[in-house]
């Protein structure tokens, strides 16, 4: 997968084109777009995404939708982002802009293997059934098929005339398909207040999940990642110091060779140079060993962090002439 920074850069350089579509307020849409783009570049996604969405509502330009899809992806809303990239590709292709259509298609294809899916079933569906997933209303045609959803917690609400409301809560995870079965609705008048939700765990069985487990895992993962980079950073610093002392050892050894012909240090200057070379060598060995151990510990801590998506974390060690760069993604 390409780094997400590249995605932001590519999306942000795509200009907005309405392609002659009638816009509710193109001036306001442009102002909102110009406000949202730098916010996304600075990582202020909670501010940028709603502004992109409002800009697109006022002026449904494919370029705005492309930026909105990138913003949704960066916030972890993979299914939302996938659908937005797909729609952007269709819009660009309808207008003959194949280059941008290909780009949008490529982003959608990258996301597709990561999508969570849910299959919604309901026992004995009554007449007049109204089913909602979060804030979206679903029709009967949405039942019994795989629907892509964003990772995280979702709420299903089932209503029907002459029946009590049924609420089911489930958690979707990347690359997994979850079957959600809504029990038959009981006869009676709908409650004024929503009834308690039925918790559905990740295994597809009622009551199989523990509330807050996902949040706890995320908190532990973040803490472990921070600790890994702190320990790994200390290891890298030690390796750099060790490399410096390796160079000093080589320089002092060269001086010692000049002062001690035939490896015999008979002069005070020669003996002092030999002592300094040995000291530098000992420091180099100690810091290199400590650095390697710290870096290895950091890598282990990083890779053993809890995760719902084992492929979402990666780490690379990139050696340089006088340094070692650790690059991580999570």
C-alpha positions as CSV (number, residue, x, y, z in Angstrom):
1,X,0.0,0.0,0.0
2,X,1.3,3.5,-0.8
3,X,2.0,5.7,2.1
4,X,-1.1,7.8,3.0
5,X,0.9,11.0,2.7
6,X,1.2,10.3,-1.0
7,X,-2.6,9.8,-1.2
8,X,-3.1,13.2,0.4
9,X,-0.7,14.9,-1.9
10,X,-2.2,13.3,-5.0
11,X,-5.8,14.0,-4.0
12,X,-5.1,17.6,-3.0
13,X,-3.5,18.5,-6.4
14,X,-6.6,17.3,-8.3
15,X,-8.5,20.5,-9.2
16,X,-12.2,20.7,-8.8
17,X,-14.4,20.4,-11.8
18,X,-18.2,20.5,-11.7
19,X,-18.4,19.5,-15.4
20,X,-21.4,21.7,-16.0
21,X,-23.4,20.2,-13.2
22,X,-25.9,22.5,-11.6
23,X,-24.6,23.6,-8.2
24,X,-26.5,24.9,-5.2
25,X,-23.8,27.4,-4.3
26,X,-20.5,27.0,-6.2
27,X,-19.0,30.1,-4.6
28,X,-19.5,28.8,-1.1
29,X,-18.4,25.3,-2.1
30,X,-15.1,26.7,-3.5
31,X,-14.5,28.6,-0.3
32,X,-15.1,25.5,1.8
33,X,-12.9,23.4,-0.4
34,X,-10.0,25.9,-0.1
35,X,-10.5,25.9,3.7
36,X,-10.6,22.1,4.0
37,X,-7.5,21.2,1.9
38,X,-4.8,22.8,4.2
39,X,-6.6,21.3,7.2
40,X,-6.3,17.8,5.7
41,X,-2.6,18.4,4.8
42,X,-2.0,19.4,8.5
43,X,-3.7,16.2,9.7
44,X,-6.8,18.0,11.2
45,X,-9.1,15.4,9.7
46,X,-11.9,15.9,12.2
47,X,-12.3,19.5,10.8
48,X,-11.4,18.8,7.2
49,X,-13.7,15.9,6.4
50,X,-17.0,17.6,7.3
51,X,-16.0,20.7,5.4
52,X,-15.2,18.7,2.2
53,X,-18.6,16.9,2.7
54,X,-20.4,20.3,2.9
55,X,-18.5,21.6,-0.2
56,X,-19.5,18.5,-2.2
57,X,-23.1,18.9,-1.1
58,X,-23.1,22.5,-2.4
59,X,-21.3,21.6,-5.6
60,X,-21.0,17.9,-6.4
61,X,-17.6,18.1,-8.2
62,X,-15.7,14.9,-8.7
63,X,-12.5,16.6,-7.5
64,X,-14.1,17.5,-4.2
65,X,-15.3,13.9,-3.9
66,X,-11.8,12.6,-4.5
67,X,-10.5,14.8,-1.6
68,X,-13.4,13.7,0.6
69,X,-12.6,10.0,-0.2
70,X,-8.9,10.6,0.8
71,X,-10.0,12.3,4.0
72,X,-12.4,9.4,4.9
73,X,-9.6,6.9,4.3
74,X,-7.3,8.7,6.6
75,X,-9.9,8.6,9.4
76,X,-10.2,4.9,9.0
77,X,-13.6,4.9,7.3
78,X,-12.6,2.4,4.7
79,X,-16.0,1.5,3.4
80,X,-17.1,5.1,3.1
81,X,-13.8,6.0,1.4
82,X,-14.1,3.0,-1.0
83,X,-17.6,4.0,-2.1
84,X,-16.5,7.6,-2.6
85,X,-13.5,6.6,-4.7
86,X,-15.8,4.3,-6.8
87,X,-18.3,7.2,-7.4
88,X,-15.5,9.6,-8.2
89,X,-14.1,7.2,-10.8
90,X,-17.5,6.9,-12.4
91,X,-17.9,10.7,-12.5
92,X,-14.5,11.3,-14.0
93,X,-15.1,8.5,-16.6
94,X,-18.5,9.9,-17.6
95,X,-16.8,13.2,-18.4
96,X,-13.9,11.6,-20.3
97,X,-11.2,12.3,-17.6
98,X,-9.6,8.8,-17.8
99,X,-6.4,9.8,-15.9
100,X,-8.2,10.8,-12.8
101,X,-10.7,7.9,-13.2
102,X,-7.8,5.5,-13.2
103,X,-6.3,7.1,-10.0
104,X,-9.7,6.9,-8.2
105,X,-10.1,3.2,-9.3
106,X,-6.6,2.4,-8.0
107,X,-7.4,3.8,-4.6
108,X,-10.7,1.9,-4.4
109,X,-8.9,-1.4,-5.4
110,X,-6.4,-0.8,-2.6
111,X,-9.2,-0.5,0.0
112,X,-11.4,-3.3,-1.2
113,X,-9.4,-6.2,0.5
114,X,-9.6,-4.3,3.8
115,X,-13.3,-3.8,3.9
116,X,-15.5,-5.3,6.7
117,X,-18.8,-6.7,5.7
118,X,-22.1,-7.4,7.4
119,X,-24.9,-9.7,6.4
120,X,-28.2,-8.6,8.1
121,X,-31.0,-11.1,8.7
122,X,-34.2,-10.7,10.5
123,X,-36.4,-13.4,11.9
124,X,-40.1,-13.3,10.6
125,X,-39.9,-9.7,9.2
126,X,-43.3,-8.0,9.8
127,X,-45.1,-5.8,7.3
128,X,-44.0,-2.2,7.2
129,X,-40.6,-3.0,8.6
130,X,-38.3,0.0,8.8
131,X,-34.7,-0.9,9.3
132,X,-31.9,1.6,10.0
133,X,-28.1,1.1,10.3
134,X,-26.8,4.0,12.3
135,X,-28.3,7.0,10.4
136,X,-29.0,5.2,7.1
137,X,-32.3,3.6,6.3
138,X,-32.1,0.2,4.7
139,X,-34.7,-1.5,2.5
140,X,-35.7,-5.1,2.4
141,X,-33.3,-5.6,-0.6
142,X,-30.4,-4.9,1.8
143,X,-31.2,-8.1,3.8
144,X,-29.2,-11.3,3.4
145,X,-26.4,-9.8,1.3
146,X,-22.9,-8.7,2.1
147,X,-22.8,-5.0,2.8
148,X,-19.5,-3.1,3.2
149,X,-19.4,-1.1,6.4
150,X,-16.8,1.0,8.2
151,X,-14.8,-0.6,10.9
152,X,-16.1,-0.1,14.4
153,X,-19.3,-0.1,16.3
154,X,-22.7,0.1,14.5
155,X,-26.3,0.1,15.7
156,X,-29.2,-1.5,13.9
157,X,-32.8,-0.4,14.7
158,X,-35.8,-2.3,13.5
159,X,-39.4,-0.8,13.7
160,X,-42.7,-1.9,12.4
161,X,-46.3,-0.8,13.1
162,X,-47.8,-2.7,16.0
163,X,-44.4,-4.0,17.1
164,X,-41.8,-3.1,19.7
165,X,-38.6,-1.5,18.6
166,X,-35.6,-3.9,18.4
167,X,-32.0,-2.5,18.7
168,X,-28.9,-4.6,17.9
169,X,-25.4,-3.3,18.3
170,X,-22.4,-5.0,16.5
171,X,-18.7,-4.3,15.8
172,X,-17.2,-4.7,12.4
173,X,-13.6,-5.6,11.9
174,X,-11.3,-5.2,8.8
175,X,-11.3,-8.2,6.4
176,X,-14.1,-9.9,8.3
177,X,-17.8,-10.7,7.4
178,X,-20.2,-10.6,10.3
179,X,-23.7,-12.1,10.2
180,X,-26.2,-10.2,12.3
181,X,-29.5,-11.8,13.0
182,X,-32.2,-9.5,14.4
183,X,-34.7,-11.5,16.6
184,X,-38.3,-11.4,15.7
185,X,-40.0,-8.2,16.8
186,X,-42.5,-8.5,19.7
187,X,-46.0,-7.4,19.2
188,X,-47.0,-4.3,21.1
189,X,-46.7,-0.5,21.0
190,X,-43.3,1.0,20.3
191,X,-41.5,2.3,23.4
192,X,-41.1,6.0,23.8
193,X,-37.5,5.5,24.8
194,X,-35.3,3.1,22.7
195,X,-35.0,-0.3,24.4
196,X,-31.6,-1.6,25.6
197,X,-29.4,-2.7,22.7
198,X,-28.6,-6.4,22.1
199,X,-24.8,-6.6,22.0
200,X,-23.4,-8.7,19.2
201,X,-19.8,-9.9,19.5
202,X,-17.3,-10.3,16.6
203,X,-18.0,-14.1,16.5
204,X,-21.5,-13.5,15.2
205,X,-23.3,-14.7,18.4
206,X,-25.6,-12.6,20.6
207,X,-23.8,-11.4,23.7
208,X,-20.4,-12.5,22.4
209,X,-18.7,-9.2,22.7
210,X,-17.5,-7.2,25.7
211,X,-18.3,-3.5,25.6
212,X,-15.2,-1.4,25.5
213,X,-12.9,-4.2,24.4
214,X,-12.1,-2.6,21.1
215,X,-11.3,0.7,22.8
216,X,-9.1,-1.0,25.4
217,X,-7.2,-2.8,22.6
218,X,-6.7,0.4,20.7
219,X,-5.4,2.2,23.8
220,X,-3.0,-0.6,24.6
221,X,-1.9,-0.6,21.0
222,X,-1.2,3.1,21.0
223,X,0.7,2.9,24.3
224,X,2.8,-0.1,23.1
225,X,3.6,1.7,19.8
226,X,4.8,4.8,21.7
227,X,6.9,2.7,24.0
228,X,8.3,0.8,21.0
229,X,9.4,4.0,19.3
230,X,10.9,5.4,22.5
231,X,12.9,2.3,23.1
232,X,13.8,1.9,19.5
233,X,14.8,5.6,19.3
234,X,17.2,5.1,22.2
235,X,18.6,2.1,20.4
236,X,19.2,4.1,17.2
237,X,20.9,6.9,19.2
238,X,23.2,4.3,20.8
239,X,24.0,2.8,17.4
240,X,24.9,6.3,16.1
241,X,27.1,7.0,19.1
242,X,28.7,3.6,18.7
243,X,29.4,4.4,15.0
244,X,31.1,7.6,16.0
245,X,33.4,5.8,18.5
246,X,34.2,3.2,15.8
247,X,35.4,6.1,13.7
248,X,37.4,7.6,16.6
249,X,38.9,4.2,17.3
250,X,40.0,3.8,13.7
251,X,41.6,7.3,13.8
252,X,43.4,6.7,17.1
253,X,44.6,3.3,16.0
254,X,46.1,4.9,12.9
255,X,47.9,7.4,15.2
256,X,49.1,4.6,17.4
257,X,50.6,2.7,14.4
258,X,52.6,5.8,13.6
259,X,53.8,6.2,17.2
260,X,54.5,2.5,17.8
261,X,56.5,0.9,15.1
262,X,56.4,-2.9,15.0
263,X,53.4,-2.7,17.4
264,X,55.8,-1.8,20.3
265,X,54.8,1.3,22.2
266,X,57.9,2.4,24.1
267,X,57.2,6.1,24.3
268,X,54.8,7.8,26.7
269,X,52.9,9.3,23.7
270,X,52.6,5.9,22.1
271,X,51.3,4.3,25.2
272,X,48.8,7.1,25.8
273,X,47.5,6.8,22.2
274,X,47.1,3.0,22.6
275,X,45.2,3.5,25.9
276,X,42.8,6.0,24.1
277,X,42.3,3.6,21.2
278,X,41.4,0.8,23.6
279,X,39.0,3.1,25.5
280,X,37.3,4.2,22.3
281,X,37.0,0.6,21.2
282,X,35.4,-0.5,24.5
283,X,32.9,2.4,24.3
284,X,32.1,1.6,20.7
285,X,31.5,-2.1,21.5
286,X,29.3,-1.3,24.5
287,X,27.1,1.3,22.8
288,X,26.7,-0.8,19.7
289,X,25.6,-3.9,21.7
290,X,23.3,-1.8,23.8
291,X,21.9,-0.1,20.7
292,X,21.2,-3.3,19.0
293,X,19.4,-4.8,22.0
294,X,17.3,-1.6,22.5
295,X,16.4,-1.5,18.8
296,X,15.5,-5.2,18.8
297,X,13.4,-4.7,21.9
298,X,11.6,-1.8,20.3
299,X,10.8,-3.9,17.2
300,X,9.4,-6.7,19.3
301,X,7.3,-4.4,21.3
302,X,5.9,-2.8,18.2
303,X,5.1,-6.0,16.4
304,X,3.5,-7.6,19.4
305,X,1.1,-4.7,20.0
306,X,-2.6,-5.9,19.9
307,X,-4.3,-5.2,16.6
308,X,-7.6,-6.1,14.9
309,X,-5.8,-5.8,11.6
310,X,-2.5,-7.7,11.7
311,X,-1.4,-6.4,8.3
312,X,-2.0,-2.8,9.1
313,X,1.4,-2.4,10.9
314,X,4.7,-2.6,9.3
315,X,8.2,-1.6,10.2
316,X,11.3,-1.1,8.0
317,X,15.0,-0.7,9.0
318,X,16.8,1.4,6.4
319,X,20.6,1.5,6.8
320,X,22.4,4.7,5.8
321,X,26.1,5.6,5.6
322,X,26.3,6.7,9.3
323,X,22.8,6.1,10.6
324,X,19.9,3.6,10.8
325,X,16.4,4.8,10.0
326,X,13.4,3.1,11.4
327,X,10.2,3.7,9.5
328,X,6.9,2.5,10.9
329,X,3.2,2.5,9.7
330,X,0.3,1.8,12.0
